[in-house]
Each structure stands twice: as structure tokens, then as C-alpha cells.
């Protein structure tokens, strides 16, 4: 994409027990006693059970080439989480107003980890170098947070390498010019080429951990930016460049 705007094709995000949400309001007539608040038999009156703490976390700092088989419990949890959530908002006579809620998978901890990595000296030098925002404009950086939320890592597992893995993947998905992203290797490894195969192996493992869900919509990027609109990196807008 020439203007670095993420694809408008939106991927449905799996609901999580916390985060912020966008709501679609639907009105339906449901038979029932007048003035009596109740839950229809097909409606879950309670939020989805918390399952994030049960997920198996991967340690991406390992350079092992072996790959594990997918966890059946994790697959079942993701399938359950993909179901829409409904809740009663209002009941007037025989007319029930319900809301379909699509909860964002991005949690506050993912924003916190991202903000902490911005203080990493290598990350700071890289962002200062990219003055023309060819590799790290605000939308590509928002995609980094989206990928953090999908990777299934504990907050204490994130390191500098994960920031650059996510940013490299964001450029893969959204940029037409792939040459500038090669400078990421210079900031990580200097002039050495020995570590690049490991980087690409880790990138492949990262994509697998996200279930190959690498598309991030413009709306999700803007939602991520609205969590902390005063964060300085959201001012990295190509449209404002002289």
C-alpha cells in the first residue's frame, strides 16, 4: 500500500473478558411477560469465562527449530471465543433491545508493553532514524500492538526482538516498497548476516502463534490509537510530513 493505510478488510476479533469494545445495536421482538427482564434461552447472560491465563505461552527467545503440535484445548478455546456475545440492554413491553458486542482482543497490558519497548535504546534510535516514516508510521506501529495481543505471550516475555518482528511483519502486510524494512537488520545485528535466518525463523513462529491472522483493519488501528491518544508515536503521520 503506497500510503501506508492498513487494509479496510476487517477481521472479526475474538472476544476477551476485558478490553474496549465497539457495539452494534439490534432490536428484536421476543415473546415474554410485559415488564419482566429475562434472558432468552439462546442468550448467554454472563460474559465468557476467562481463559487467557490457561493458554500455553511460547518462549520466542529460543532458537530451536523444533515446532510443537497445536494444543487441542487452545483450539477449542479460540473456537468458543469466536462466538458473538449478546446482552439485554432494555425491555419495553414485549420488545427486547439487545446488543451484540465485539470485544477487542487488545488488553491494557499490551499497550503497556509497547510503551515500555519504546524506551529501549535500539528502538528509540530506530524511530529517530526513520524520519520519513517509511517503516514506522502510526498505523504500522498500531499493528505492532495488535500483533502483541495475538501472539499469546506473557507480558514479561516481550523483548526488543518482538517489537521488530511485529514491525517487520506489519511492513510485509501493508507496504509496497519492501526495501526500507531491511534496515531493521542493521539496527538489530549491525553488518552481520549470520542472525538473519534466525530472525526469519522466529517471524514464521510468530505468524503461526497468531493462527495466521495477520490482517489488521484501519478501524482497529484507530481504536488502538484512541486508547492513549496522547502517546507521542501517534503523531508519526505521513500526511503531516512537509
C-alpha positions as CSV (number, residue, x, y, z in Angstrom):
1,X,0.0,0.0,0.0
2,X,1.6,3.2,-1.1
3,X,0.0,5.5,1.6
4,X,0.6,3.0,4.4
5,X,-3.0,2.8,5.3
6,X,-3.9,-0.6,6.6
7,X,-6.3,-2.7,4.6
8,X,-10.0,-1.9,5.0
9,X,-10.8,-5.6,5.1
10,X,-11.7,-6.2,8.8
11,X,-11.0,-9.4,10.6
12,X,-13.5,-10.3,13.3
13,X,-11.7,-10.2,16.6
14,X,-12.2,-12.9,19.1
15,X,-13.9,-11.6,22.3
16,X,-12.0,-11.5,25.5
17,X,-13.2,-10.7,29.0
18,X,-11.6,-7.3,29.1
19,X,-10.6,-4.5,26.8
20,X,-12.7,-2.0,25.0
21,X,-15.4,-2.7,22.5
22,X,-17.4,-1.4,19.6
23,X,-21.2,-2.1,19.8
24,X,-23.8,-2.9,17.2
25,X,-27.3,-2.5,18.5
26,X,-30.0,-4.8,17.2
27,X,-33.7,-4.7,18.0
28,X,-35.8,-7.9,18.1
29,X,-39.3,-8.8,19.3
30,X,-39.0,-11.7,21.8
31,X,-42.2,-13.1,23.4
32,X,-42.3,-12.7,27.1
33,X,-44.2,-11.2,30.0
34,X,-44.6,-7.5,29.9
35,X,-42.1,-5.5,32.1
36,X,-40.2,-8.7,33.1
37,X,-36.4,-8.7,32.5
38,X,-35.1,-12.1,31.5
39,X,-32.6,-13.8,29.3
40,X,-33.7,-15.8,26.2
41,X,-32.7,-19.5,26.2
42,X,-30.3,-18.8,23.3
43,X,-28.6,-15.9,25.0
44,X,-25.7,-16.2,27.4
45,X,-26.5,-13.7,30.3
46,X,-22.9,-13.9,31.6
47,X,-19.6,-13.0,29.9
48,X,-17.3,-15.6,28.5
49,X,-15.1,-17.3,31.2
50,X,-11.6,-16.0,31.5
51,X,-9.3,-18.3,29.6
52,X,-6.3,-16.2,28.8
53,X,-4.4,-17.5,31.9
54,X,-4.9,-21.1,30.7
55,X,-3.3,-20.6,27.3
56,X,0.1,-22.1,26.7
57,X,2.7,-19.4,26.3
58,X,5.7,-19.8,24.0
59,X,9.2,-18.6,24.6
60,X,10.3,-16.9,21.4
61,X,13.8,-16.3,22.8
62,X,14.7,-19.9,21.9
63,X,16.3,-20.5,18.6
64,X,15.2,-24.2,18.5
65,X,14.0,-25.3,15.1
66,X,11.5,-27.8,16.6
67,X,7.9,-26.9,16.4
68,X,5.1,-28.2,18.8
69,X,1.8,-29.6,17.7
70,X,-1.2,-27.3,18.3
71,X,-2.8,-27.6,21.7
72,X,-6.3,-29.1,21.4
73,X,-7.6,-27.1,24.4
74,X,-6.3,-23.8,22.9
75,X,-8.0,-24.6,19.6
76,X,-11.3,-25.3,21.4
77,X,-11.0,-22.1,23.5
78,X,-10.4,-20.0,20.3
79,X,-13.4,-21.6,18.7
80,X,-15.6,-20.8,21.7
81,X,-14.3,-17.2,21.9
82,X,-15.2,-16.6,18.3
83,X,-18.9,-16.8,19.1
84,X,-20.7,-13.4,19.4
85,X,-21.8,-12.1,22.8
86,X,-25.3,-10.8,23.4
87,X,-26.7,-9.0,26.4
88,X,-30.0,-7.4,27.2
89,X,-30.0,-3.6,27.2
90,X,-33.6,-2.7,27.6
91,X,-37.1,-4.4,27.8
92,X,-40.2,-2.4,26.9
93,X,-43.4,-4.5,27.0
94,X,-42.8,-7.3,24.6
95,X,-39.9,-5.6,22.8
96,X,-36.5,-6.5,23.9
97,X,-33.5,-4.4,22.9
98,X,-30.3,-6.4,22.8
99,X,-26.7,-5.6,21.9
100,X,-24.1,-7.6,20.0
101,X,-20.7,-6.8,21.4
102,X,-17.4,-7.4,19.7
103,X,-14.7,-7.1,22.3
104,X,-11.2,-6.1,21.3
105,X,-8.5,-8.6,22.0
106,X,-6.1,-5.9,22.8
107,X,-5.7,-5.5,26.5
108,X,-4.2,-2.7,28.5
109,X,-1.1,-4.9,29.3
110,X,-0.3,-4.9,25.5
111,X,-0.3,-1.1,25.4
112,X,1.9,-1.1,28.5
113,X,4.4,-3.5,27.0
114,X,4.5,-1.5,23.8
115,X,5.1,1.8,25.7
116,X,7.9,0.2,27.7
117,X,9.6,-1.1,24.5
118,X,9.6,2.5,23.1
119,X,12.1,3.3,25.8
120,X,14.5,0.6,24.6
121,X,17.6,2.4,23.3
122,X,17.8,0.5,20.0
123,X,14.1,1.1,19.3
124,X,14.5,4.8,20.1
125,X,17.4,5.1,17.7
126,X,15.5,3.3,15.0
127,X,12.4,5.5,15.3
128,X,14.6,8.6,15.3
129,X,16.4,7.4,12.2
130,X,13.1,6.8,10.3
131,X,12.3,10.5,9.9
132,X,10.4,10.0,6.7
133,X,8.2,7.3,8.4
134,X,8.9,4.8,5.6
135,X,8.9,1.8,8.1
136,X,7.3,3.1,11.3
137,X,4.3,5.5,10.8
138,X,1.5,5.5,13.3
139,X,-0.6,2.8,11.6
140,X,2.3,0.3,11.3
141,X,3.1,0.9,15.0
142,X,-0.5,0.3,15.9
143,X,-0.3,-3.0,14.1
144,X,2.6,-3.9,16.4
145,X,0.3,-3.7,19.4
146,X,-2.4,-5.7,17.5
147,X,0.2,-8.4,16.9
148,X,1.3,-8.4,20.5
149,X,-2.3,-9.1,21.5
150,X,-2.5,-12.1,19.1
151,X,0.9,-13.7,19.9
152,X,-0.1,-15.3,23.2
153,X,2.9,-14.3,25.2
154,X,3.1,-13.2,28.8
155,X,3.9,-9.5,29.3
156,X,7.3,-10.3,30.8
157,X,8.3,-12.3,27.8
158,X,8.3,-9.4,25.3
159,X,11.7,-8.2,24.3
160,X,13.2,-5.9,21.7
161,X,13.2,-8.6,19.1
162,X,9.4,-9.0,19.4
163,X,8.9,-5.3,18.6
164,X,11.0,-5.6,15.4
165,X,9.4,-8.9,14.4
166,X,5.9,-7.3,14.6
167,X,7.1,-4.2,12.8
168,X,8.7,-6.2,10.0
169,X,5.5,-8.3,9.6
170,X,3.4,-5.1,9.5
171,X,5.6,-3.8,6.6
172,X,5.2,-7.2,4.9
173,X,1.4,-6.8,5.0
174,X,0.9,-3.1,4.3
175,X,3.9,-1.6,2.4
176,X,4.5,-1.8,-1.4
177,X,8.2,-0.8,-1.0
178,X,9.8,-3.6,0.9
179,X,13.4,-2.3,0.7
180,X,13.3,0.1,3.7
181,X,12.4,-2.6,6.2
182,X,15.8,-4.3,5.6
183,X,17.3,-1.6,7.7
184,X,15.8,-3.3,10.7
185,X,18.6,-5.9,10.5
186,X,21.2,-3.2,10.7
187,X,19.8,-1.9,14.0
188,X,19.5,-5.4,15.4
189,X,22.6,-7.1,14.1
190,X,24.8,-4.4,12.6
191,X,26.5,-5.5,9.3
192,X,26.4,-9.2,10.3
193,X,24.2,-11.5,8.2
194,X,24.6,-14.6,10.4
195,X,21.5,-13.9,12.6
196,X,19.1,-13.1,9.8
197,X,18.0,-16.8,9.2
198,X,17.1,-16.9,12.9
199,X,15.0,-13.7,12.6
200,X,13.0,-15.2,9.7
201,X,12.5,-18.4,11.6
202,X,11.2,-16.5,14.6
203,X,8.9,-14.5,12.3
204,X,7.4,-17.7,11.0
205,X,6.8,-19.0,14.5
206,X,5.2,-15.6,15.4
207,X,2.8,-15.9,12.5
208,X,1.9,-19.4,13.5
209,X,1.2,-18.3,17.1
210,X,-1.3,-15.9,15.7
211,X,-3.1,-18.6,13.8
212,X,-2.1,-16.9,10.5
213,X,-4.4,-14.0,11.4
214,X,-2.1,-11.1,10.2
215,X,-4.6,-8.7,8.8
216,X,-5.3,-5.6,10.8
217,X,-8.0,-3.2,9.7
218,X,-7.7,0.6,9.7
219,X,-10.6,0.7,12.2
220,X,-8.7,-1.5,14.6
221,X,-5.6,0.6,14.3
222,X,-7.6,3.8,15.1
223,X,-9.2,2.0,18.0
224,X,-5.8,1.1,19.3
225,X,-4.5,4.7,19.0
226,X,-7.6,6.0,20.8
227,X,-6.7,4.1,24.0
228,X,-3.9,6.6,24.6
229,X,-4.3,9.4,22.1
230,X,-1.5,11.5,23.6
231,X,1.2,8.9,23.1
232,X,3.9,10.6,21.1
233,X,4.2,7.9,18.4
234,X,0.7,8.6,17.2
235,X,1.9,11.8,15.8
236,X,4.0,9.9,13.2
237,X,1.6,10.7,10.4
238,X,2.9,10.7,6.8
239,X,0.2,13.2,5.8
240,X,1.8,15.8,8.0
241,X,5.3,15.5,6.6
242,X,6.5,18.6,4.8
